[in-house]
Amino acid sequence: MMVASINNKTKEIRIASIYRDTLLEQMDGTYNKANSAYFADGPKGAINMLNKNLDLDIEDYVTVDFKAMADVIDLIGGIKIKLTDAEANMLNEYLWERLLELSGKKAKEISGGGVHKLDGSQAVTYARLRKLEGGDYKRTERQRTVIKAIFAKATKMDIGYD
């Protein structure tokens, strides 16, 4: 889960990740992992749980699955991401597994570390990488990096119709 704050005057976007294993009070008064609120009561349950525990007043939200995220990234022509060698290697290792989840998507392996233009399948796989140095902290950082890259590219695009 991520909480985004958008300053309409400065156009600054701040994103904070809520680790899925964070123990928080659920709406029924019990304590459980943060992601259990979404599992039990959908997005509204998760929003209510976040508002209750973090003293927030979230009113608007977006919920996106990984296929939709891959589709968006493909629609905007991919995103540029700087990868470490370890990230590139693990991305290649898990890319085909993600392709099965995102049926119908094609992707190619990454040659190694450096800045790469990632397609939707590659970017979603990158955002979901685990078991690398930095654990869940780095994984959520990768997720925020992908979201920021999508916003940065989309806000510079001409979305007018011919």
N, C-alpha and C positions, 0 to 999 in steps of 0.2 A: 504494500500500500504506500502511496505517496500523497503528500499534502502539498499543493502548489498555492502560492500566493502571488497574485499578479498586480503590480502597481500600474494602473492605467495611465498615470501621468508620466512616469519615467520609462515605462515599458519593461521594467525589471521583473523577472520571474525568479522566485525562490522556491526550491523544492526540498522537502524533507521526507526521508523514507522512514516508514514505521516497520521495523523488522517483524516478520510474520510470527516469530516465536516470542515476541514481547508479551509478558504476562500482564494482562489488563482486566479490569473489572468489566464483566459483561452486563447487559441490561437487566438480567435476572439477579444480579448481585453476586454471582459466582465469579471466580477468577479463572481465566483460560487464555490460551494464545490469541493474539490479536486477529489472526486469520480465521479463527473459529466463528467470530461474529458474522463475517461475510458468508461463511459456509452455512451457518444456521439461518440467517435472516437476510441474506443478500446485501446489496450495496447500502440500503437504508439502515440495516442493522449495523454495518461497519461504520457508517457515518455517525450514527447515534453513539456508538461505543467510543469513537475518537473524540467527539464533542464532550462526552461525559468525563473521560479520563484526562484529556489534554486541555480542558477549558477553552475549547474552540467553539465557533459558531458556523460550521460548514453548512452551506445551504445548497450549493450547486456541486455536482460531481459528474465525472465521466468514468465509465467502466469499460475496459478494453481487453479483449482476449488477444492471445499471441498471434493468431491468424490475422486479425484486423490490424494489428501493429505492423506485421510484415507487409500486408496489402498497402497500407499508408506509405510505408517507406519505399515500396516499389513504385507507387503512384507519383511520388515526388522525385523519383530518379535516383534513389539511394542516398546514403549519408556518409560523410567522411569521418572516420574514427582512427585515432592513433592506437595501435595494438603493440603490446610487448610480444616478444618471441613466444613466451609461455601462453599468452592469450591466443595467439594465432594457432599454435599447435593444438591447444585444447578445443578451439573453435572448429578446426578441421576434424578432430576426433568425434565431436558431437553433432556436427552439421547434418549428417545423413539421418541421425535419429530425429532431429527437429524437422527434417523434410517430410518424414512420415507423418508427423503431427500436422504439418502445414501442407497437406496433400496438394499436389499439382504445382508445387513450387520447384524451381530449378536453382541450383547454386553451384558455384565453383569454390574450390579450396583456396585458401589464402597462402601466399608464398612465404610469409614470415612476418616479423615485426615491422612496424613503420605505419605510415598513414595510408589507409586503404579506403576506397569507396565501397561500402558494404551494401548489398541488396537486402531485401526484407528478411529472407531466411538467415543470412549471415548475421545481420544486426540483432535479430531476436535471439539467435544462438549465443552471440557475444554477451547480450544482456543477462542471459540465464546461466552463464558459466559459474561453476562451483569448484571447490577443491583446489583452488589456487591460493597463493599467498595472500593473506588479508581476509580470507573467509567471507562471511556474510557482509562485512563492511565494504569490501571491494566489489562484491556482487551488486549491492545496492548502488554503489558509485557508478558502476557500468550502466545500470538501468537509468540513472539520472543523466548520464552522458548521452545515452541514446535519445531520451526524451528531449533534452536540450538541443541536440543536433536536429531532430525533427522540427522543433519550434523555430530554430534559427533558419533552417532552409525554407520552411513553409511561409514564414513571414516575409521572405524576400521574393516570393514567387508571384507572378501575375496570374491570378485565378479568374480573370475575366473570360467570358465566353465570346466566341466569334459569331 
